[in-house]
Amino acid sequence: MALKKRPRTAKLADAWLTEPLEGRYALRRVVAEGTTTRVYCGDDLALGDAVAVKRILAPELNARFLWRFRAAAYALAIYPLPHCIPVRDYALIGSDAMVVMSWQPTPTLGTHLRARSRLSVTITSQLALWLAEALADLHSHDLLHLGLTPNNIFLDRQVGVKVADAGLARLLSDTGLTMTGGNLTTTLPYLAPEQIAYTPLSPATDVYAFGVILYQTLTGVTPYPQRTLAEYMAALASQEHGATPRPSQRIQGIPPALDDVIAACLNHDPQRRPRDGAALVERLREANVADVTDMATVQMYVTHATTQHRIASLKLSLTRRRQRATAGEQRQKRGLAPR
């Protein structure tokens, strides 16, 4: 007896892609997706330029979250921070929250590390200064990031790096949304011990994530690469009263002063880390990190990386257009209505 083929089930349409949001933002496609967030690229019909729209998929959001969401999004929108991707608009649409940011057509540090594994001391040293300056900008306005990972750090030709998602992680953590599913797997290695223990957070919490990112940039791995919360907590507990991880324990050629700064950032006790971004910048300058940095080389490197990313994005866009055109032609041959 022949088995009957099961009918194909159509994917549920994303309502945010069907018509302009707020009558202004026409979204083209989903570019990234997590357990509780979805990121779209699109166009601002009012200004005629590209935007990134982050959708917070959270039907159980409570009134406290909604109030804090408005306050945080407004704060990010009014502060012109050179190392942060600006928030242009925000809204509540149905049961979800929307944050509109300027589109950043450059690669993230995460994308770059996946392609190259690790970077040289020269490049990393300058990235450290740029990223510390970004945290100093945030902390000077009483803002915390609390979700810093290589995936929300963008390389930028003008200012070196730009940081996205500032402040949003804290809002989500209030609802417990970041501690589930796929989001946990990608953010877990960058969470400070106080985030796991649900103890008070501070700018030093961002400094810990900074240390993890620098450690990974130099060595190709995070200090604690455990994939589950239980394993990660056990690894942190084993190091609570021991020596903090150092990049020099994995690879050679790390300047001792830079090695010391990273180890200080990774201290289990937030009181023993640099207190905030400004203190971190000061520590890096005291360590003479700039002495191992060739600015011309670093700028050339960032320019090359961003150019290659732009070329790859254009090729991908052309490929998608050809695929859509081919699919449309095939549907017409079969007598089907175009999608």
Order of alpha helices (4+ residues) and beta strands (2+ residues): beta-beta-beta-alpha-beta-beta-alpha-alpha-beta-beta-alpha-alpha-alpha-alpha-alpha-alpha-alpha-alpha
